Amino acid sequence: MAVNITEKAASEVKRIMEEQKLEDGTVLRVGVSGGGCSGFSYALGFDQKFDEQADSKFEVNGVTVVVDKKSALYLDGTTVDFYDGLEKRGFTFDNPNAVKSCGCGSSFSA
């Protein structure tokens, strides 16, 4: 399993899926893309598609997670959490593979 989703993050994902009335079979897709101030940006979204050859699929805390195999190389061991504080609110990434992260936490270099 490349990515771990905390219980708090899983609860928020389920809340969003219910609020947006997403179809059964919707998965949480976690990935990386080129860009951002540190080289790579985290990608988090919902998807209906799953490619058995290009993606890894697993369940964490009741959420079905899909990670494409290229992103899995950069995300191995990453924990996705949800932070709800006075100064900010949103998903956070704790990536042991990140050599450097930007101040906002949405991009990294490996």
N, C-alpha and C positions, 0 to 999 in steps of 0.2 A: 504494500500500500504506500504510494508515494506521498499522499496528502492526508493529514488528520484534520477533522473538523471537530471543534470543541462542542460540548453540549449547548453552550450559549449561542454559538454561531449556528448550530443545527436548528435550534428553536427559532431563530430569526429567519433562517431560510424557509422553514415550514410556514411561518407566519406570512411571509411575502408570497409564497406559492398559493396559500389559501386566499389571501387578500386579492391577488391578481387572478384568482380562479383558473390557475394553470391546469392543463389536461393531465390525466393520469399518464404515467410514463415519462413525465418531464424530469430531467436530470440536472444536477448542478455541474456545470462544466468549469473546471479550474485549469488555467493555462498561463503561458507567458507569451509575450510578443516583443519584437524588437522596438526600441524607442524608450522614451522617458529620459530623465536627466542622468540616470546612472547606467543606461544600456538596455535593460529589459524592463517591461512593465507587466504587472500581474493582470490577469484577465479572469473575471468571475461573472458568470451569467447562466441563464437557463437555456436548455436545448432539448429538442425532441429526437435528435439524431445520435446514433452510436455506431461506430465502425469497429468491428471486432479486430481487424488487422491494425488499425491506426490508433485505437484508443484502449485504455485500461478502464475497467468499470468495477466499482466496489461500493459497499454500503458502510456508512459511518454514522452512528447515532441516529439512525432512521432516515438518513438522506442518501440517495443514490448519487454517487460522485463519478464523473468521467474526466479523465486526464489524457490528453493525446500523448503518445509515447515520446515525442520530441520534448514537450514541456516537462514530462516526468523526470528527465535527466536533470533539470534545473530545480525541480520542486521536491525531490526525494527528501522526506523527513520534515517537510514544511507543515506547520500548524496554522490553520485558519481559525481566527477567533472573532468575536464581535465585541466592540468597545462602545459603551454608552455612557459618556461623561458629559460634563458641562461644557467643556471646550470643543469636543468633537464627538461624532457618532459614526460608526461604520465598521466594516470588516478590516481586520488586521492580518498581516502575514508574518509569521516567525519562521524564517528560512535559514537553516544552518549552512546552506551552500552560498549564501550571499556574502561576498567579500566586502562590499560597500553598498549602503542603502542611501537613498535621498532623504531629506528632512521630512517629507510628507509620508514616507513609507510605502509609496505606490510603485516605486521602481528600485532596481538593484543591479549590481554587476556580480558576475560569478567568476 
